[in-house]
Amino acid sequence: FNFIKMNTLNIIDFKTPVLLFLKVISIMLVVNLIYEIALFFFEPEIVQYLFVWNPILCGFIHSSPSHFFYNILLLFILFLPKINYALGLKKVIGYIILISLICFPFIALRISLPFVGVSGFYFFLLTNYILSIEKYKLGIRILFGIFMFSEIGLMGNNDTVSHLCHVVGFLIASTIYFKKNINFEIVSNKYLIKKQIK
């Protein structure tokens, strides 16, 4: 199976996403290890406030080994498209923290439950990839839009899933995409107008 020829995923180098994936899970493993060690020395309530209620760290910790495995499996899949692995390590970490920071006021006000894991960032990556697809893009975007509306509808549920983070990840990726494309169209139009005048 040749990943280099997977044009639908727009992959040109299998080594790059794997390296990025390994760097990110290494950070997650270190943070989770510190979290587990802290549970041996401090009261669980204190550790919860230090990690779960910490918008810088909560996106990197996981509630169980199965949760961690599920997260890294999805992360690996979503890093395969070039548009996602091209973000690089700094931007990946930045977006994980940004999503947590945006969600944190809702958690502090008890509007949303505290969360751990990077599911919000998965929705950022998924949206980033969906919006980059050119073939059948209208149909794909409509289906994805319906899916996201269902996520918005589930935001009030106490089902231990942070639907708020999913929606925030979706909104950040969508905002970046449309802002970039609108700016590109404005610059292109200005160039065409100048060319016509000349």
C-alpha distance (Angstrom), angle and dihedral (degrees) to the residues before:
residue distance angle dihedral
F1 . . .
N2 3.80 . .
F3 3.81 112.5 .
I4 3.80 90.9 -174.0
K5 3.82 90.6 67.9
M6 3.82 95.7 48.4
N7 3.80 95.3 114.5
T8 3.81 92.6 168.2
L9 3.81 88.9 64.7
N10 3.81 92.5 38.5
I11 3.80 92.7 -131.3
I12 3.80 118.9 164.2
D13 3.80 101.2 162.9
F14 3.78 126.1 30.4
K15 3.81 93.0 -170.4
T16 3.82 95.5 62.6
P17 3.85 98.7 57.9
V18 3.81 90.6 43.9
L19 3.81 91.8 53.6
L20 3.81 91.6 47.6
F21 3.80 90.2 47.7
L22 3.82 91.9 51.1
K23 3.81 92.1 49.3
V24 3.81 92.8 50.8
I25 3.81 95.6 46.7
S26 3.82 89.4 46.4
I27 3.81 88.6 59.2
M28 3.81 90.2 46.6
L29 3.80 91.8 50.0
V30 3.81 92.4 50.9
V31 3.83 93.0 48.3
N32 3.82 91.4 46.4
L33 3.79 91.2 48.5
I34 3.82 91.3 52.3
Y35 3.83 88.8 47.0
E36 3.83 92.5 52.5
I37 3.82 92.6 45.6
A38 3.82 90.2 49.8
L39 3.83 89.5 55.5
F40 3.83 88.9 61.8
F41 3.79 94.1 54.2
F42 3.81 104.9 33.0
E43 3.78 138.8 43.6
P44 3.83 112.4 -86.8
E45 3.83 90.5 -120.7
I46 3.81 91.1 57.7
V47 3.81 92.3 47.3
Q48 3.81 90.2 48.6
Y49 3.80 90.7 56.2
L50 3.80 91.9 45.6
F51 3.81 94.8 50.6
V52 3.83 115.4 10.1
W53 3.81 93.1 41.6
N54 3.79 91.2 42.9
P55 3.85 111.3 96.9
I56 3.80 90.7 -159.7
L57 3.82 95.6 55.6
C58 3.81 108.0 24.3
G59 3.80 93.0 83.5
F60 3.80 91.4 58.9
I61 3.82 101.0 48.9
H62 3.81 127.8 78.2
S63 3.76 134.5 -153.3
S64 3.82 97.3 -133.6
P65 3.83 143.1 -2.6
S66 3.83 90.3 -99.3
H67 3.83 90.3 52.0
F68 3.81 89.5 50.5
F69 3.83 92.7 48.1
Y70 3.81 91.9 48.5
N71 3.80 90.7 49.4
I72 3.80 96.6 49.3
L73 3.81 91.2 46.4
L74 3.82 91.1 55.3
L75 3.79 90.8 42.7
F76 3.79 91.5 55.1
I77 3.82 92.2 50.2
L78 3.81 93.7 47.0
F79 3.81 93.0 48.1
L80 3.83 91.5 59.6
P81 3.84 97.3 81.9
K82 3.79 110.9 84.4
I83 3.81 92.8 -130.4
N84 3.83 88.7 62.3
Y85 3.79 103.4 41.0
A86 3.80 89.1 44.9
L87 3.82 87.4 70.3
G88 3.81 90.7 79.5
L89 3.80 129.8 -149.1
K90 3.82 98.5 -70.9
K91 3.80 94.0 53.1
V92 3.81 92.1 44.1
I93 3.80 91.6 54.5
G94 3.80 90.2 42.2
Y95 3.81 93.7 53.5
I96 3.82 93.1 45.7
I97 3.82 89.6 54.1
L98 3.83 93.3 41.1
I99 3.82 92.1 55.4
S100 3.81 90.3 49.6
L101 3.81 92.0 47.8
I102 3.81 92.3 51.6
C103 3.81 91.3 48.7
F104 3.81 94.7 44.5
P105 3.86 98.5 80.8
F106 3.83 89.1 55.3
I107 3.80 89.3 50.7
A108 3.82 93.1 46.2
L109 3.82 89.7 51.5
R110 3.83 89.7 48.5
I111 3.81 90.8 -118.6
S112 3.79 89.1 122.3
L113 3.80 132.8 25.4
P114 3.85 120.3 -108.2
F115 3.79 113.3 -96.0
V116 3.79 141.5 -161.6
G117 3.80 129.6 -160.3
V118 3.77 135.8 43.7
S119 3.81 102.9 -84.8
G120 3.81 90.3 123.4
F121 3.79 89.3 57.1
Y122 3.82 89.6 49.5
F123 3.78 88.9 59.6
F124 3.80 88.3 49.7
L125 3.83 90.4 54.0
L126 3.80 93.3 42.4
T127 3.82 92.1 50.0
N128 3.80 90.5 45.3
Y129 3.80 90.3 55.4
I130 3.82 96.8 40.7
L131 3.81 91.4 53.6
S132 3.81 91.3 50.3
I133 3.83 93.8 57.8
E134 3.79 111.6 105.1
K135 3.81 101.4 -179.5
Y136 3.83 112.7 82.1
K137 3.80 86.9 -9.6
L138 3.82 96.0 154.9
G139 3.81 94.4 54.6
I140 3.80 93.0 42.2
R141 3.82 92.3 49.2
I142 3.81 92.3 48.4
L143 3.81 91.6 51.9
F144 3.79 91.4 45.9
G145 3.81 90.3 47.5
I146 3.81 90.3 54.0
F147 3.80 89.1 50.0
M148 3.81 91.3 51.0
F149 3.82 92.0 48.9
S150 3.81 87.4 56.2
E151 3.82 88.2 52.8
I152 3.81 90.0 52.4
G153 3.80 89.1 50.4
L154 3.81 90.5 53.6
M155 3.82 95.0 51.4
G156 3.80 92.9 98.6
N157 3.81 94.6 51.4
N158 3.80 120.1 105.8
D159 3.80 93.0 -144.0
T160 3.85 95.8 131.7
V161 3.84 89.7 -106.1
S162 3.81 118.7 112.7
H163 3.80 99.7 -134.1
L164 3.81 87.2 166.3
C165 3.83 90.1 66.1
H166 3.80 90.6 48.8
V167 3.80 91.1 54.0
V168 3.83 92.3 45.1
G169 3.82 91.1 51.6
F170 3.81 89.5 49.6
L171 3.83 92.9 48.6
I172 3.82 94.7 48.6
A173 3.83 93.2 50.2
S174 3.83 91.6 44.9
T175 3.82 92.4 49.0
I176 3.81 92.6 50.0
Y177 3.81 92.2 46.8
F178 3.80 97.1 48.7
K179 3.82 93.6 41.1
K180 3.79 90.2 52.5
N181 3.81 93.0 47.2
I182 3.80 94.8 44.8
N183 3.83 90.3 51.2
F184 3.81 89.8 48.0
E185 3.81 91.6 51.8
I186 3.83 91.8 48.1
V187 3.83 91.8 51.0
S188 3.83 91.0 45.3
N189 3.81 92.4 49.9
K190 3.81 91.8 48.7
Y191 3.80 89.6 50.6
L192 3.83 91.8 49.9
I193 3.80 92.0 48.3
K194 3.82 91.9 50.7
K195 3.80 89.9 47.1
Q196 3.82 91.7 51.4
I197 3.84 91.8 48.9
K198 3.79 90.6 52.5
